[in-house]
Amino acid sequence: MALVKVDHNLQRQEWGVNKKQRLKLPKIDDIPQPTIDYEKLRMLCNIDGLKGRDLAETTQDAHDEFIRNYDQIFAKPPKKSGYPNHSEKRSEQRSSNASVTNRATGKTSEVVKPKGKEFPIDTVTHDIRDYMPLLHKQRKSEDPEHVRLDNLRTLRKLLRKLPFERSLPEIEKIFSILQTFDFFKNKVPSKVLRELCVVGVLEQWKEPGFTVFGKAGLHMVLRGAVKPITNPYLNESNEVPESRSVTPLVPEETQKELVAGDCFGTLTKVKREQGSKIFSVVTVQPNCEFLKISSTDYMRVIEQIKQREHTEKVNLLLSCGQYQLWPKQPVLKVAELIEWMSAPPNSLLVSEKYKAPYIGFIKSGVCHVLKQVEVMHTHTNGKREKKTKQVVVGKLKESQSFSELSVLLDEPIDCTILTDKNVELGIIRKERITELDDDTKKLFQQSAEPTFGNLKKSDIQEEYMNQKLKSEWSQFKRGVVMDVINSRGIRPGYGKWSMSTGKEKM
């Protein structure tokens, strides 16, 4: 029996013989409203003891409780609607489960259902599993092809907005979708792709047979299909290609069709020559849509990223105290040689008595500085011998540099530097120092100092002894505490002192 009353007279309206007769639409008040209070139905189905996945049969108490409160799930109809009262509803709901009453005609008809399929809305049952499909949300398919098509639909929807109308979450969504396509994932760096998502636009070609010139920018097919005119049709190396006025064309019988998700064109600018059709395609379906990233916008984004990184490198160099008094021109030259590098904890950056491979400028993080010291070591048999130990003599923090003199003078460094946490730093590799002029190299030598080079051998030995005494004192205290605890067999968590044994005795 249907739980929602429908007036079949309202489903179809026919025109009269007279053309002046107008279609009479029903008023909002005349449209039947649902007669079920789904909130109360949800509470009623949560009664303990009803048949479900964990219970094969409904208990008698649960059945009685369900029947006792069954009539509360019916919503009260509006007073002016002319609907029957609750007694009529209850009598209709208790009628045959396989029948539906038509209120317009007053006739009762059997509900015809396909084999193997149940409609919970047409059959009143006491099994909650019949009603759960009505509450389930739509599940997305995990099929890669379905996911790909859904991403393309979302991309077309977002690109319909002009670049200045897109919000930050929408730009991030475009970025995440483009990373699922091979060309953008493998050929375009992430930091560049994120910026290109801001300038990408939607281009539409409504009729087939039009030529799309790919030398103006990179295009990705979002809808429809195209065929390349020239070979190659895509600049995968992102190098500046040469445009020839007589471009080799692809024969029609060997033309490959590009569908949604395929790319053609170039990100870098083409040296234009009149009559060149390099990277061009022709549309073969109507209403073709493309994501277009202009070559001009790409070059502008690259320049902005380079300028931003250069400014960041200059600020890092000037944050180190010894370079603040340098003239501006040498600072700019040195900043051009800096490369970014990151190191995880416990990474060895440079080692004592070895030549440093680069000059380092710490952007974030902390590094430990260690120096070697010779000490006398006593074996268990009483034999004593000299051994080389390492002792921590200090730390390097943000806006500090190291190994300038080792790289410039090609000498071994006199300390070991080990990262404590994740460290980000700018480095100048040894082979790039030759690009600097002699005046800049002299400035380096005058301003740089050996890392912890003012420490004497006696100071290092004294620091080693202090750290050794602290370590031995900590071990002694721990041993005394453990002896006191174990003197009477008290070991928390073991034997009679374990929590489980104590509970059993209680």
VMD Tcl script that draws the C-alpha trace (Angstrom):
set ca {
  {0.00 0.00 0.00}
  {1.34 3.41 -0.93}
  {2.46 5.53 2.00}
  {2.10 8.74 -0.03}
  {-1.30 9.70 -1.43}
  {-1.28 10.87 -5.03}
  {-4.21 12.39 -6.86}
  {-3.98 10.91 -10.37}
  {-6.28 13.61 -11.76}
  {-3.46 16.12 -11.18}
  {-0.89 14.21 -13.21}
  {-2.19 15.09 -16.67}
  {-4.15 18.08 -17.91}
  {-5.89 18.13 -21.29}
  {-6.97 21.10 -23.39}
  {-10.65 21.66 -24.04}
  {-12.27 21.95 -27.48}
  {-12.48 25.69 -27.12}
  {-9.06 27.28 -27.76}
  {-9.84 30.06 -25.29}
  {-10.06 27.55 -22.47}
  {-6.86 27.82 -20.46}
  {-4.95 25.16 -18.58}
  {-6.00 25.13 -14.94}
  {-3.00 24.45 -12.73}
  {-3.59 23.07 -9.25}
  {-3.03 25.27 -6.25}
  {-0.25 24.50 -3.82}
  {-2.79 23.77 -1.09}
  {-4.47 21.16 -3.31}
  {-1.30 19.08 -3.81}
  {-1.37 16.10 -1.44}
  {1.29 16.12 1.28}
  {3.14 13.06 2.64}
  {1.25 11.37 5.45}
  {4.28 9.83 7.18}
  {6.22 11.45 10.03}
  {9.63 10.02 9.13}
  {11.27 11.26 12.33}
  {8.88 9.17 14.44}
  {9.26 6.26 12.02}
  {13.02 6.42 12.49}
  {12.61 6.33 16.28}
  {10.15 3.46 16.04}
  {12.53 1.38 13.90}
  {15.27 1.76 16.54}
  {13.33 -0.33 19.10}
  {15.56 -3.07 20.53}
  {14.50 -6.56 19.47}
  {13.30 -5.85 15.92}
  {14.38 -8.23 13.18}
  {17.59 -7.11 11.52}
  {21.09 -8.15 10.53}
  {22.01 -9.19 14.07}
  {18.63 -10.70 14.96}
  {16.90 -13.38 12.88}
  {13.40 -12.88 14.36}
  {11.50 -10.06 16.05}
  {10.87 -10.59 19.77}
  {7.34 -10.52 21.11}
  {8.00 -7.49 23.34}
  {9.44 -5.52 20.44}
  {6.48 -6.47 18.23}
  {3.96 -5.37 20.89}
  {5.79 -2.09 21.43}
  {5.89 -1.44 17.66}
  {2.14 -2.13 17.24}
  {1.27 -0.03 20.30}
  {2.99 3.08 18.87}
  {2.37 2.32 15.20}
  {-0.32 4.98 14.67}
  {2.03 7.78 15.84}
  {4.03 7.70 12.61}
  {1.15 9.26 10.62}
  {1.37 13.04 10.28}
  {-1.71 15.12 10.99}
  {-3.21 16.49 7.72}
  {-4.03 20.19 7.35}
  {-7.52 21.14 8.49}
  {-8.53 22.75 5.17}
  {-7.22 20.01 2.93}
  {-10.24 17.76 3.32}
  {-8.07 14.70 3.98}
  {-9.58 11.81 5.98}
  {-8.91 11.59 9.67}
  {-6.52 9.25 11.46}
  {-9.08 6.47 11.80}
  {-9.39 6.27 7.99}
  {-5.61 6.25 7.60}
  {-5.17 3.47 10.12}
  {-7.85 1.37 8.49}
  {-6.23 1.86 5.08}
  {-2.73 1.06 6.40}
  {-3.98 -2.19 7.95}
  {-5.50 -3.32 4.66}
  {-3.76 -5.62 2.19}
  {-0.03 -4.90 1.77}
  {-0.23 -5.53 -1.95}
  {-2.97 -2.99 -2.75}
  {-3.08 0.75 -3.45}
  {-6.19 2.90 -3.03}
  {-6.91 5.60 -5.60}
  {-8.66 8.46 -3.78}
  {-9.95 10.00 -6.98}
  {-11.94 6.91 -8.04}
  {-12.21 5.06 -4.75}
  {-10.98 1.85 -6.41}
  {-8.37 -0.47 -5.03}
  {-5.82 -2.01 -7.40}
  {-3.10 -4.60 -6.93}
  {0.51 -3.45 -6.95}
  {2.46 -5.19 -9.71}
  {6.14 -5.66 -8.78}
  {9.01 -7.11 -10.76}
  {10.35 -10.46 -9.64}
  {13.21 -10.27 -7.16}
  {12.64 -6.57 -6.40}
  {10.89 -5.03 -3.40}
  {9.66 -1.48 -2.99}
  {9.61 -0.57 0.73}
  {7.42 2.46 -0.01}
  {4.66 0.18 -1.37}
  {4.85 -2.59 1.23}
  {4.55 -2.03 4.97}
  {6.95 -4.36 6.80}
  {8.52 -4.51 10.24}
  {12.03 -5.17 8.89}
  {14.27 -2.09 9.12}
  {16.42 -3.40 6.25}
  {13.56 -2.62 3.87}
  {13.74 1.07 4.76}
  {17.52 1.59 4.97}
  {18.00 1.99 1.17}
  {15.79 5.09 1.36}
  {18.25 6.71 3.78}
  {21.51 5.78 2.05}
  {23.42 8.51 0.29}
  {24.48 8.14 -3.30}
  {27.76 6.28 -3.60}
  {30.28 7.32 -6.22}
  {31.75 4.69 -8.47}
  {35.43 3.81 -7.99}
  {35.86 2.80 -11.61}
  {38.83 4.85 -12.98}
  {36.94 5.68 -16.16}
  {33.90 6.95 -14.23}
  {36.15 9.00 -11.94}
  {37.89 10.48 -14.97}
  {34.61 11.49 -16.62}
  {33.35 12.98 -13.35}
  {36.57 15.03 -13.03}
  {36.12 16.35 -16.57}
  {32.53 17.41 -15.83}
  {33.65 19.18 -12.65}
  {36.50 20.87 -14.53}
  {34.14 22.20 -17.23}
  {31.82 23.55 -14.55}
  {34.63 25.37 -12.69}
  {36.22 26.79 -15.85}
  {32.97 28.45 -16.90}
  {33.79 31.08 -14.29}
  {36.20 33.81 -15.27}
  {39.64 33.62 -13.61}
  {38.96 36.55 -11.25}
  {35.64 34.98 -10.15}
  {37.14 31.70 -8.88}
  {37.57 31.21 -5.16}
  {40.60 29.59 -3.53}
  {38.81 26.24 -2.91}
  {37.79 26.16 -6.58}
  {41.39 26.78 -7.68}
  {42.57 23.98 -5.38}
  {39.94 21.67 -6.89}
  {41.14 22.47 -10.43}
  {44.72 21.80 -9.28}
  {43.84 18.41 -7.78}
  {41.94 17.37 -10.93}
  {44.74 18.38 -13.32}
  {47.22 16.33 -11.29}
  {45.29 13.18 -12.26}
  {46.23 13.64 -15.95}
  {49.62 12.35 -17.08}
  {50.86 15.44 -18.95}
  {50.32 17.86 -16.05}
  {51.54 15.34 -13.48}
  {54.80 14.44 -15.27}
  {55.68 17.53 -17.33}
  {54.63 20.51 -15.19}
  {56.05 21.13 -11.66}
  {53.45 21.35 -8.90}
  {54.27 24.94 -7.91}
  {53.93 26.06 -11.55}
  {50.73 24.06 -12.12}
  {49.11 25.65 -9.07}
  {49.70 29.10 -10.53}
  {48.47 28.04 -13.99}
  {45.12 26.98 -12.50}
  {44.42 30.66 -11.90}
  {44.91 31.70 -15.55}
  {43.34 28.68 -17.31}
  {40.22 29.50 -19.37}
  {37.47 27.57 -21.17}
  {37.47 27.70 -24.99}
  {34.46 26.49 -27.04}
  {34.09 25.54 -30.73}
  {30.47 24.83 -31.64}
  {30.84 23.37 -35.14}
  {33.08 20.61 -36.59}
  {35.69 21.28 -39.26}
  {37.32 24.30 -37.58}
  {41.11 24.51 -37.19}
  {42.44 25.16 -33.68}
  {46.00 26.56 -33.65}
  {47.90 24.99 -30.76}
  {50.92 27.28 -31.04}
  {49.03 29.92 -29.05}
  {49.01 27.79 -25.89}
  {48.38 24.39 -24.35}
  {44.92 22.87 -24.88}
  {43.30 19.91 -23.13}
  {40.14 18.42 -24.64}
  {37.26 18.50 -22.15}
  {34.45 17.59 -24.51}
  {34.23 16.35 -28.09}
  {37.10 15.12 -30.25}
  {39.77 16.57 -32.58}
  {42.30 15.24 -35.09}
  {45.90 16.52 -35.38}
  {46.88 18.18 -38.64}
  {50.63 18.20 -38.00}
  {53.06 15.87 -36.29}
  {54.03 16.36 -33.50}
  {50.84 17.88 -32.15}
  {52.11 18.32 -28.54}
  {55.29 19.96 -27.20}
  {56.18 17.57 -24.35}
  {59.69 18.91 -23.71}
  {58.48 22.48 -23.01}
  {61.39 23.81 -25.07}
  {61.01 26.69 -27.53}
  {60.15 25.00 -30.86}
  {60.96 26.38 -34.28}
  {58.00 27.25 -36.48}
  {58.36 26.45 -40.17}
  {56.24 28.05 -42.82}
  {55.84 24.71 -44.61}
  {54.68 22.40 -41.83}
  {54.60 18.62 -42.52}
  {50.95 17.51 -42.49}
  {49.63 14.17 -41.24}
  {47.81 12.05 -43.89}
  {44.10 11.69 -43.19}
  {44.26 7.90 -43.03}
  {46.87 8.00 -40.22}
  {45.31 10.84 -38.23}
  {44.82 9.97 -34.56}
  {41.67 11.16 -32.82}
  {42.17 13.07 -29.55}
  {39.32 12.66 -27.06}
  {38.50 14.15 -23.65}
  {41.59 14.21 -21.45}
  {44.16 14.41 -24.30}
  {46.37 17.48 -24.81}
  {47.80 19.35 -27.79}
  {49.71 22.59 -28.27}
  {52.63 24.08 -26.33}
  {53.25 25.99 -23.12}
  {56.33 27.80 -24.40}
  {56.09 30.46 -27.08}
  {56.66 29.51 -30.71}
  {58.85 31.57 -33.02}
  {56.06 32.61 -35.36}
  {56.33 32.34 -39.12}
  {53.49 33.21 -41.42}
  {51.68 30.14 -42.77}
  {52.93 27.72 -40.07}
  {50.38 25.19 -38.75}
  {52.55 23.66 -36.04}
  {50.59 21.93 -33.20}
  {47.27 22.55 -35.03}
  {44.19 20.27 -34.90}
  {40.76 20.18 -36.51}
  {37.47 19.59 -34.67}
  {35.54 16.45 -35.71}
  {32.55 16.79 -33.35}
  {30.21 19.68 -32.55}
  {30.35 21.65 -29.28}
  {34.01 20.93 -28.51}
  {35.35 22.44 -25.28}
  {39.00 22.90 -24.26}
  {41.01 24.03 -21.26}
  {43.44 26.60 -22.63}
  {46.58 27.90 -20.93}
  {48.06 30.69 -22.99}
  {51.80 30.67 -23.69}
  {51.94 34.34 -22.66}
  {50.34 33.54 -19.28}
  {52.72 30.60 -18.81}
  {55.82 32.75 -19.39}
  {54.45 35.43 -17.07}
  {53.85 32.83 -14.32}
  {57.37 31.44 -14.74}
  {58.86 34.95 -14.42}
  {56.78 35.67 -11.31}
  {57.90 32.43 -9.65}
  {61.56 33.16 -10.50}
  {61.28 36.71 -9.14}
  {59.60 35.47 -5.96}
  {62.29 32.83 -5.37}
  {65.07 35.33 -6.07}
  {63.63 37.76 -3.52}
  {63.39 34.94 -0.99}
  {67.04 33.99 -1.58}
  {68.18 37.61 -1.18}
  {66.27 37.92 2.10}
  {67.84 34.67 3.36}
  {71.33 35.92 2.52}
  {70.75 39.30 4.17}
  {69.35 37.63 7.32}
  {72.85 36.25 8.00}
  {74.68 38.94 9.96}
  {78.00 38.86 8.09}
  {76.32 39.67 4.74}
  {74.22 42.63 5.85}
  {77.05 45.11 5.15}
  {77.71 43.80 1.64}
  {77.01 46.02 -1.37}
  {73.80 45.24 -3.23}
  {75.41 44.00 -6.45}
  {77.45 41.14 -4.89}
  {74.42 40.07 -2.85}
  {72.34 39.73 -6.03}
  {75.10 37.73 -7.73}
  {75.41 35.30 -4.82}
  {71.62 34.94 -4.52}
  {71.43 33.76 -8.15}
  {73.66 30.78 -7.27}
  {71.58 29.58 -4.30}
  {69.58 26.35 -4.63}
  {66.97 25.04 -2.20}
  {67.56 21.84 -0.24}
  {65.76 20.03 2.59}
  {67.17 17.42 4.97}
  {65.36 15.10 7.46}
  {66.50 14.68 11.10}
  {69.91 13.04 11.77}
  {71.21 13.87 8.29}
  {74.96 14.45 7.93}
  {75.53 17.73 6.07}
  {79.33 18.04 6.33}
  {81.93 15.88 8.08}
  {85.03 16.95 9.99}
  {88.40 16.56 8.20}
  {86.63 16.35 4.83}
  {86.06 19.07 2.24}
  {82.57 20.56 2.31}
  {80.56 20.03 -0.92}
  {78.64 23.32 -0.58}
  {78.10 26.51 1.39}
  {74.93 26.32 3.49}
  {72.49 29.04 4.64}
  {69.92 27.72 7.15}
  {66.39 28.88 6.37}
  {64.57 26.87 9.07}
  {65.46 24.14 11.55}
  {68.34 23.39 13.92}
  {71.68 21.65 13.36}
  {74.16 20.22 15.90}
  {77.86 21.04 15.60}
  {80.17 18.22 16.67}
  {83.95 18.12 17.08}
  {86.32 15.22 17.57}
  {88.37 14.75 20.73}
  {90.91 12.09 21.79}
  {90.23 10.47 25.19}
  {91.63 7.55 27.16}
  {89.34 4.52 27.23}
  {89.71 1.76 29.86}
  {88.68 -1.77 28.87}
  {87.24 -4.36 31.26}
  {90.65 -6.08 31.51}
  {92.21 -2.81 32.70}
  {93.98 -1.99 29.45}
  {93.89 1.68 28.44}
  {94.05 3.09 24.95}
  {93.31 6.33 23.08}
  {90.02 6.64 21.22}
  {88.45 9.41 19.13}
  {85.05 10.59 20.35}
  {82.63 13.26 19.10}
  {81.20 15.88 21.39}
  {78.42 18.40 20.69}
  {79.91 21.89 21.04}
  {76.98 24.02 19.83}
  {74.04 24.54 17.52}
  {73.35 26.32 14.25}
  {69.92 27.94 13.97}
  {68.01 29.99 11.41}
  {69.89 32.79 9.58}
  {73.28 31.16 10.13}
  {75.72 29.83 7.52}
  {78.60 27.34 7.45}
  {81.56 26.00 5.39}
  {82.30 29.22 3.44}
  {86.07 29.03 3.98}
  {86.20 25.30 3.33}
  {84.65 25.76 -0.12}
  {86.50 28.96 -1.07}
  {89.94 27.79 0.08}
  {89.36 24.14 -0.88}
  {90.28 22.97 2.62}
  {88.79 20.36 4.98}
  {86.19 21.67 7.41}
  {87.03 21.52 11.14}
  {83.61 20.35 12.44}
  {80.74 17.95 11.73}
  {77.22 19.32 11.19}
  {74.25 17.04 11.87}
  {70.58 18.01 11.55}
  {68.42 17.85 14.66}
  {64.99 18.43 13.05}
  {63.73 18.90 9.51}
  {65.99 21.55 8.02}
  {65.46 23.74 4.96}
  {68.50 25.52 3.65}
  {69.88 27.30 0.65}
  {73.16 25.96 -0.74}
  {75.80 27.11 -3.20}
  {77.54 24.12 -4.75}
  {81.31 24.07 -4.97}
  {81.40 23.95 -8.76}
  {79.33 27.14 -9.04}
  {81.74 29.25 -7.00}
  {83.81 29.70 -10.14}
  {81.00 31.84 -11.59}
  {81.75 34.57 -9.02}
  {84.26 37.30 -9.73}
  {87.40 37.80 -7.65}
  {85.98 40.76 -5.68}
  {82.99 38.71 -4.48}
  {85.27 35.84 -3.45}
  {87.40 38.27 -1.41}
  {84.26 39.56 0.29}
  {83.40 35.98 1.22}
  {86.84 35.41 2.75}
  {86.79 38.68 4.69}
  {83.30 38.24 6.16}
  {83.30 34.47 6.79}
  {84.63 32.85 9.96}
  {85.32 29.18 10.79}
  {82.31 27.49 12.37}
  {83.09 27.41 16.13}
  {86.73 27.97 15.21}
  {87.48 29.88 18.43}
  {87.26 26.72 20.55}
  {90.55 25.37 21.88}
  {91.39 21.71 22.33}
  {91.23 22.07 26.10}
  {87.75 23.60 25.86}
  {86.53 20.66 23.75}
  {87.99 18.13 26.22}
  {86.40 19.95 29.15}
  {83.02 19.95 27.38}
  {83.39 16.22 26.73}
  {84.15 15.55 30.41}
  {81.10 17.56 31.54}
  {78.79 15.68 29.21}
  {80.32 12.34 30.23}
  {79.86 13.12 33.95}
  {76.23 14.12 33.37}
  {75.58 10.87 31.51}
  {77.22 8.76 34.23}
  {75.30 10.60 36.97}
  {71.98 9.98 35.17}
  {72.81 6.27 34.85}
  {73.79 6.07 38.52}
  {70.54 7.69 39.70}
  {68.48 5.34 37.54}
  {70.36 2.33 38.88}
  {69.76 3.39 42.50}
  {66.04 3.89 41.91}
  {65.72 0.48 40.23}
  {67.59 -1.20 43.11}
  {65.22 0.36 45.66}
  {62.17 -0.78 43.70}
  {63.48 -4.30 43.14}
  {64.82 -4.78 46.69}
  {61.44 -6.12 47.83}
  {60.38 -7.57 44.53}
  {58.18 -4.62 43.58}
  {57.90 -4.49 39.83}
  {54.88 -2.48 38.66}
  {52.97 -4.39 36.01}
  {54.56 -7.77 36.81}
  {53.65 -10.67 39.09}
  {51.34 -9.86 41.96}
  {51.71 -6.14 41.17}
  {50.00 -6.44 37.81}
  {46.54 -4.90 37.50}
  {44.84 -8.10 36.27}
  {46.09 -10.16 39.27}
  {44.95 -7.51 41.71}
  {41.44 -7.42 40.22}
  {41.15 -11.21 40.36}
  {42.03 -11.21 44.06}
  {39.52 -8.50 44.78}
}
mol new
graphics top color blue
foreach p $ca { graphics top sphere $p radius 0.5 }
foreach p [lrange $ca 0 end-1] q [lrange $ca 1 end] { graphics top cylinder $p $q radius 0.2 }
display resetview
